[in-house]
């Protein structure tokens, strides 16, 4: 069992901690040897690599928390650990339960898992035609097991559509109905959202806030400092290959600031080329 420290509950008042130190990681699929060749590697991490990364987090003194933990900190009810990290999984793949969950239990860690609200969506059908292998999503029972073990369950919309390309009413249904259905299943509040494909604009962002979410995760577009914009949380995508130095570098340095700078430069160049300096329309293809 891991010796990772845990957040300390308080009865109320002023909580201790440095939220600006929080890093947020983003994963999708977790696979084994026999599955790796059938999956687009940039969206999947081998279970052994994930285990090595969890071990690195432990050695570096990181403690996993959830967005709910951070909300309690803001209320003065929970101290933050010295080095907090939020680990997220998008899409709700079955291998999050079968491959990742046992590793998190081994290291005494927890994560935030963003799942779809529509229980009839049983595979990653949104990837059809993209050269990405079909994979099953978690059942309601598996999601409930994660929730009971202390994992936070968030919404990844109703059916994983590109929200920025939908009429307002349809986008609202994807955002709000997914929360309602997940709360009915969990019998608990759902306060966190992850934008499918990392796509957001001012209208989608406003709908997410209006639907009652407290936090929403993008991919590359948010501020480099956690907490500055709770409706556009920046995430780090860990190295999916066996590259322990790169993962160490991502965690031991202000890596998210470097990512934010690269994002700004890239957007500036793109807008300069097309003569437009409006907001970006697309962040990531698969999130």
Secondary structure, DSSP 8 states (H G I E B T S, - for coil): -------EE-SSS-----GGG-EEEEE-EEE-HHHHTTS-GGGEEEHHHHHHHHHHHHHHT-EE--HHHHHHHHTTSEE--SSEEEEEE-TTBHHIIIIIHHHHHHTT---EEEE-S-TT--B-GGGTTTT----BB--HHHHHHHHHTT-EEEE--SS---GGGS-HHHHHIIIIIHHHHHHHHHTS---EEE-GGG---HHHHHHHHHTT-SEEE-SSSS-SSTTS-TTSB--B----SS-HHHHHHHHHTTHHHHHHHHHHHHHHHHHHHHT--S--S---S--
